[in-house]
Amino acid sequence: MVGAFFWVAVAAGWIAGSGGDSPTIPTPPATPVADKGSEDTNVVNQIYRRDGQGVAFIEATEAAEEAPSPFNPFGEEESRGGGIATGSGFVIDSAGHILTNNHVVEGATKITVKLGSSDATHTAEVVGTDPASDIALLKVEAPADQLHPLALGNSSQVRVGDPVVAIGNPFGLDRTVTSGIVSALQRQIQAPNGFSIDHVIQTDAAINPGNSGGPLIDSSGDVVGINSQIETGGGGNGNVGIGFAIPINTAREVANEIEQNGKVEHAYLGIEGGTITPALARAVNLPVEKGVLVAEVTKGGPAEKAGLQGGSTEATIEGATFQLGGDIITEIDGQPISSMEEVIEAVDTRKPGDEMELTILRHGEKKTVDVTLGNRPASVK
């Protein structure tokens, strides 16, 4: 996972859910899960009864390939060796649009969907995908009485400890519900194309292969995330209580851009680097204790074109390897930065073609570098 390593590609990062114009994907009106006076106090049961019919069971038929997909966060069931991959999704409007993960449908020659408890099968059309955020927008032609859009919440209001429910199809076991809490916020995970996804929600609700693309739902019955990946601790491919969900604010914005433009573009800087800590600064005698040390500059990328320089000397400190000698980024557009995450966030809030002023230290000398951000490539090279 990206967050487990010192070096993070700043090319990773995507359009933050809080940036840009207001979403245009319609959000069904939220209603309280529990009616006043109701004797049923089982909130999970209430959420399941209200939202379960809006969850999709997805089967993606894949052509056989010579090798499995290099990205396989959920294990064997979602490998790319041919056959049928299963996953989840959920209806977001009365027109039949469904949100899911890109890795559920990537490379599929045919996609079929079952909605809620219905056994009726519908062929799904891919409206568009965004591998960088692992989001796909599908559409099905289904009778109105089979379309039950889920209310989309506000993932920026989610807090650690909030109760959440996951509904999906783990291991092909359709209409499975699990519950837990929000375990952490602001995690980073790696997208299928190698870039990082920010602001990810961590949960201990049981998520397993086949839950990919399904909703993570708060106690009000609103979707706050799309279940996407799990951490297995290095053994097996099942749940160990650490799952990750892409924030619904991000997914909503991506879906809007797909609807409006047919594709999603992300700003791109083109460096790899790491956060400078006081301990690292002392260990390698850096001139500052905060900032980002540039390890590598992508050849032909915006940063290289602007003259940014990467490291030239490799050092190993306490078992970790670092590239030293590169530029140190201390400010972006005049604002001090102290971590690689802040650089990623700054790039995420911009669009291709936008200008960004970087204040750097090079061999102890302060400089400013103007970078014209590019359009992120299809994958990390």
Secondary structure as UniProt FT lines:
FT   HELIX           2..4
FT   STRAND          8..9
FT   TURN            10..11
FT   TURN            17..18
FT   TURN            36..37
FT   HELIX           43..51
FT   HELIX           52..54
FT   STRAND          55..62
FT   TURN            73..74
FT   HELIX           76..78
FT   STRAND          83..91
FT   TURN            94..95
FT   STRAND          97..101
FT   HELIX           102..105
FT   TURN            106..107
FT   STRAND          108..115
FT   TURN            116..117
FT   STRAND          122..130
FT   TURN            131..134
FT   STRAND          135..140
FT   HELIX           144..146
FT   HELIX           155..157
FT   TURN            160..161
FT   STRAND          163..168
FT   HELIX           170..172
FT   STRAND          176..190
FT   TURN            192..193
FT   STRAND          196..203
FT   TURN            209..210
FT   TURN            212..213
FT   STRAND          215..218
FT   TURN            219..220
FT   STRAND          223..230
FT   TURN            233..234
FT   STRAND          243..247
FT   HELIX           248..261
FT   STRAND          267..268
FT   STRAND          271..275
FT   HELIX           278..284
FT   STRAND          292..297
FT   TURN            299..300
FT   HELIX           302..305
FT   TURN            306..307
FT   STRAND          313..317
FT   TURN            318..319
FT   STRAND          320..324
FT   STRAND          328..332
FT   TURN            333..334
FT   STRAND          335..336
FT   HELIX           340..348
FT   TURN            352..353
FT   STRAND          355..362
FT   TURN            363..364
FT   STRAND          365..372
FT   STRAND          374..375
//
